[in-house]
Amino acid sequence: MRIYIGNLNYRLRTEELKNSFLPFGEVIGAKIVRDQETKRSKGFGFVEMANEDDGLRAIEALNGQDLSGRKMIVTVAKPRENQEFGNVNETAGD
């Protein structure tokens, strides 16, 4: 299950994002989206969990919770049209 996380602290590292979801089940991968030119975080990312039930529990528990000083927006990720997401395990720049 792919999960969208918004309102992330710009200094948050991929490993910290991933660790916040681990108590809810197996995390396949995590990615913080970065500007291609500056490599600066865009303030949102994605987590992929192995099990949909675990993902839904994580969404319910983490939406609105503080992570590194910002209240996360956590929802089911919407599919991107006409573009492939790529590898969620990508951790470049972290």
BAPANU-929682 format. One record per residue (C-alpha): residue number from 1; x, y, z. Coordinates in Angstrom, 1 decimal. Each point is the difference from the previous one (the first is absolute). Layout:
BEGIN
+-----+--------+--------+--------+
|   n |     px |     py |     pz |
+-----+--------+--------+--------+
| NUM |      X |      Y |      Z |
...
+-----+--------+--------+--------+
//
This chain:
BEGIN
+-----+--------+--------+--------+
|   n |     px |     py |     pz |
+-----+--------+--------+--------+
|   1 |    0.0 |    0.0 |    0.0 |
|   2 |    1.4 |    3.4 |   -1.0 |
|   3 |   -0.5 |    2.8 |    2.5 |
|   4 |    0.4 |    3.8 |   -0.5 |
|   5 |    1.5 |    2.1 |    2.8 |
|   6 |   -0.2 |    3.7 |   -0.3 |
|   7 |    1.1 |    3.0 |    2.2 |
|   8 |    3.3 |   -1.6 |    0.7 |
|   9 |    2.8 |    2.0 |    1.6 |
|  10 |    2.5 |    0.9 |   -2.7 |
|  11 |    2.9 |   -1.4 |    2.0 |
|  12 |   -1.7 |   -3.4 |    0.6 |
|  13 |    2.1 |   -3.0 |   -1.3 |
|  14 |   -1.4 |   -3.0 |   -1.8 |
|  15 |    1.0 |   -2.3 |    2.8 |
|  16 |   -2.0 |    2.0 |    2.6 |
|  17 |   -3.1 |   -0.1 |   -2.2 |
|  18 |    0.3 |   -3.7 |   -0.5 |
|  19 |    0.6 |   -0.6 |    3.8 |
|  20 |   -3.3 |    1.9 |    0.8 |
|  21 |   -1.9 |   -2.7 |   -1.9 |
|  22 |    1.8 |   -3.1 |    1.2 |
|  23 |   -2.1 |   -0.5 |    3.1 |
|  24 |   -3.0 |   -0.7 |   -2.2 |
|  25 |    1.5 |   -2.7 |   -2.2 |
|  26 |    2.5 |   -0.8 |   -2.7 |
|  27 |    1.2 |    3.1 |   -1.9 |
|  28 |    1.2 |   -0.9 |   -3.6 |
|  29 |    1.4 |    3.5 |   -0.6 |
|  30 |   -0.1 |    3.7 |    0.6 |
|  31 |    0.8 |    3.0 |   -2.1 |
|  32 |    0.1 |    3.7 |    0.7 |
|  33 |   -0.6 |    1.9 |   -3.2 |
|  34 |    2.7 |    2.5 |   -0.8 |
|  35 |    0.5 |    2.8 |   -2.5 |
|  36 |    2.1 |   -1.3 |   -2.9 |
|  37 |    2.2 |    3.1 |   -0.2 |
|  38 |    0.5 |    1.0 |    3.6 |
|  39 |   -0.5 |   -3.5 |    1.6 |
|  40 |   -2.1 |    1.8 |    2.7 |
|  41 |   -2.9 |   -1.8 |    1.4 |
|  42 |   -3.4 |    1.0 |   -1.4 |
|  43 |   -1.6 |   -0.8 |    3.4 |
|  44 |   -1.8 |   -3.2 |   -1.0 |
|  45 |    0.8 |   -3.6 |   -0.6 |
|  46 |   -1.3 |   -3.5 |   -0.3 |
|  47 |    0.2 |   -3.2 |    2.0 |
|  48 |   -0.9 |   -3.4 |   -1.4 |
|  49 |   -1.2 |   -2.6 |    2.4 |
|  50 |   -0.2 |   -3.8 |   -0.7 |
|  51 |   -3.5 |   -0.4 |    1.4 |
|  52 |   -3.1 |    2.2 |   -0.7 |
|  53 |   -1.5 |   -0.6 |    3.5 |
|  54 |    3.3 |    1.2 |    1.6 |
|  55 |    0.1 |    3.0 |   -2.3 |
|  56 |   -3.5 |    1.0 |    0.9 |
|  57 |    0.8 |   -0.3 |    3.7 |
|  58 |    3.1 |    2.2 |   -0.5 |
|  59 |   -2.1 |    2.6 |   -1.8 |
|  60 |   -2.5 |    0.1 |    2.7 |
|  61 |    2.6 |    0.2 |    2.8 |
|  62 |    2.4 |    2.4 |   -1.6 |
|  63 |   -2.2 |    2.5 |   -1.9 |
|  64 |    0.3 |    3.3 |    1.9 |
|  65 |    2.9 |   -1.2 |    2.2 |
|  66 |    3.1 |    2.0 |    0.6 |
|  67 |    3.2 |   -1.2 |   -1.7 |
|  68 |    3.1 |    2.3 |    0.4 |
|  69 |   -2.2 |    3.0 |    1.0 |
|  70 |   -2.6 |   -0.3 |   -2.8 |
|  71 |   -3.4 |   -1.6 |    0.0 |
|  72 |    0.0 |   -2.6 |   -2.8 |
|  73 |   -2.8 |   -0.4 |   -2.5 |
|  74 |   -0.2 |   -3.8 |   -0.6 |
|  75 |   -2.3 |   -1.4 |   -2.7 |
|  76 |   -0.3 |   -2.8 |   -2.5 |
|  77 |    2.1 |    1.1 |   -3.0 |
|  78 |   -1.9 |    0.8 |   -3.2 |
|  79 |    1.3 |   -1.7 |   -3.2 |
|  80 |    2.0 |    2.3 |   -2.3 |
|  81 |   -1.4 |    0.3 |   -3.4 |
|  82 |    2.3 |   -0.5 |   -3.1 |
|  83 |    3.1 |   -0.3 |    2.2 |
|  84 |    1.5 |   -2.9 |    1.9 |
|  85 |    0.9 |    0.7 |    3.6 |
|  86 |    3.3 |   -1.8 |   -0.1 |
|  87 |    1.8 |   -1.8 |    2.7 |
|  88 |   -1.4 |    0.8 |    3.4 |
|  89 |    3.3 |   -1.4 |    1.6 |
|  90 |    1.9 |    2.9 |   -1.5 |
|  91 |    2.0 |    1.8 |    2.8 |
|  92 |    2.3 |    2.3 |   -2.1 |
|  93 |    1.1 |    3.0 |    1.9 |
|  94 |   -0.6 |   -1.4 |    3.4 |
+-----+--------+--------+--------+
//
